[in-house]
Amino acid sequence: MNPVLVGAVTVVAAAVALAGLASTAARRRIGLLHLWGTAVLELLLLVQAVLAIALLVGGERLADTPTFLGYLGGIVLLPVAGGLWARSEPTRWAGTVLAVAAGAVGVMIWRLVQLWEATGG
């Protein structure tokens, strides 16, 4: 796991979550800022996933590879699912949907780091 990417994912996830909560508090729907933030978050996660898979294919061994891969697949899908759901939500709660998805990404990325470092990877 690349520590720079982990930090970037954490910061962008927090920013998307705060933007989502702000739009909910303001009783407004999400806008382009929310969608671009979600797209940047997804891009960072895809880069991290490609790097992690490349290391695994290159011979890196983890104590619990299936769990790691499950988290990796789930974290890549969360911003897409949250963005699609928020985009189809016609009320102000779309921001909350994005905030929950981004918050889950923020937690899951650190769980991935724990799984990766458990074996010294």
Residue pairs with C-beta under 8 A, 6 or more apart in sequence:
1 48
1 51
1 52
1 112
1 113
1 116
1 117
1 121
2 48
2 51
5 44
5 47
5 48
5 51
6 48
6 109
6 110
6 112
6 113
8 44
9 41
9 44
9 45
9 48
9 105
9 106
9 109
10 106
10 109
10 110
12 37
12 40
12 41
12 44
13 41
13 102
13 103
13 105
13 106
13 109
14 102
14 106
15 37
16 34
16 37
16 38
16 41
16 79
16 98
16 99
16 102
17 98
17 99
17 102
17 103
17 106
18 99
19 33
19 34
19 37
19 95
19 98
20 30
20 34
20 86
20 94
20 95
20 96
20 97
20 98
20 99
20 102
21 95
21 96
21 99
22 95
23 29
23 30
23 31
23 34
23 92
23 94
23 95
24 92
24 93
24 95
24 96
24 99
26 92
27 92
28 92
28 95
29 89
29 90
29 91
29 92
29 94
29 95
30 86
30 87
30 94
30 95
30 98
34 86
34 94
34 95
34 98
35 83
35 87
38 79
38 82
38 83
38 98
38 101
38 102
39 83
41 79
41 102
41 105
42 76
42 79
42 80
42 83
45 75
45 76
45 79
45 105
45 109
46 76
48 109
49 72
49 75
49 76
52 68
52 72
52 112
52 116
53 72
55 121
56 62
56 65
60 121
61 119
61 121
62 68
62 115
62 116
62 118
62 119
62 121
63 115
63 118
63 119
64 115
64 118
67 115
68 112
68 115
68 116
71 108
71 111
71 112
71 115
72 112
74 108
75 105
75 108
75 109
75 112
78 101
78 104
78 105
78 108
79 101
79 102
79 105
81 101
82 97
82 98
82 100
82 101
82 102
83 98
83 101
85 94
85 97
85 101
86 94
86 95
86 97
86 98
86 101
87 94
89 97
